[in-house]
Amino acid sequence: MLIHLIADYGTNDPAFAEVSQRLLQHIPDGQIHCLSVPPFSTLATGFWIAQLGLNPGPDNRLIYHNCAPRKDDLEARQNNEGEGLTYALLPNGVKVVGVWAGYTLSFIKDIAESIYTIKVSRGGSQFRSRDVFPQGAAAIVQGDVSLLGEQIFPEQIPDYPGDRIAWVDGYGNIKTTIVADRVELKPQTKVIVRVGDLVSDAVYSDGSFQVSEGTLAFAPGSSGWQVEGKPPLRWMELFLRGGSAWRRFGKPKVNQVVSYQVI
């Protein structure tokens, strides 16, 4: 079984090793791939749940995610309690188990065949994703539905914001939550893009490399997915050919607001 472990522990944090070890104790045939998202970034977590879960891959696949800011209740916590564990089943059979917090389920809420709470403790450890949750994930993988609790409906889950940075890749390309089909511009249209407090001129392109070296492109990027019966979904990216869009905009963080207007 391919297991995508998505969490905000920090790049190369030993927490990934600890959680992987515990998951493999309960799912011995698992092959784990780790993805580190920024601290408390439920937006990035939700984005990658959908990107990895809805695109082609092995049939036997689990996405195990943990990004739990514990913002569901701002009062003092008893017994390290935090947001609860959930299970979602995607149309392609991919299982998704993890904490429901912020936008973690927002990108799949209208796509998942079903979403349920999982009846495991919401407390008991500061490190619940290692000490409490792996047993629940393993039970789901093994077909034990006795742990399923209340059904969660799409209207209970917040919509993702449609004007944010979802991710910055290793090349400095900025992936946004702006849906490409909603950008009604002709290729080579000049625009002004604002990210946070910084602005830059850019060129709208229907393909990132259809701009000259040193030009900032605002174009449909490499991220997106297609669900049977629905048109393909692609997300807009900011791409600086020969450079880093991320650096041009002052190294913005995930969740920063992105806007654009025609010059």
Phi, psi and omega in degrees: 000130173279127179240117172269117178259107181251122183203165182255035181291329185120143182302128180063017177292136179301344177303325177299319180293320181294316180291320178300317180299319181288322177297318182289338174298322184263338178232077190298335182269012182284146171239111192261133173240128186259141177227120181264125176254161180300155181307129175063016183273087176290336178294310178297321179300310180297321179299315183282333172303313181289316183298317180278328185279329187261352178266161184303143180181186179302145179296321183270091190221137176233134169251118181247115187235147177214105171219099190234085181295349184056047179256006177288340178211116186273359177282171179302141184268144174256128175058034177060026182295145178214195180301151186277166181272145182227163176229131175232141177248122180273160184301333180272008178092356179291134179262139181235119180233127178174180184285135175270105179213134177056240185259017185300329182252005189292325183282341182249359190298327180265003183248323183301142177291327177198153176223130181226155166286158175245130185277076171233165183299140175270000180225211175093345181195146172291335185245065186296327182293344174259317192265338187239313192282329183303324179298319178294318178298317181296320179298318179296315180301323182276005174087013179278105182268001183293340180275353182288136180253232183284146175285142177252128184258153184308322183292346177276346185256133182293150172289148173287147177288138186264023184213042186233165168282124177266329184193153170238121183274181186293344178266358183086011174286138182258113177272132183245172174262021175275121181287127185300320183293346181267358177265104186261075179232154175273146177307142181077009173293133179273134181227161169253126180250133175245129173236110186065237181261000183253146180234157176207147171285152182208169178239128175286130181225148175270006175201127191304326184274003179273039174223159181281163179305134179086000180263137176277121179259141171246104194211157171302131185261197185273352183263144180152180183203168177226132177250139183306131180089357180233153178293154178297147180247130175229152182251145178286144176234156168254122190226119178257105183294124182084007181205203183234115176299324180300317179290323179301325182264022173076030178057057182292160180266160172303143180087357176294145181286137177239132176220162180212156174210149180288137178288000000 
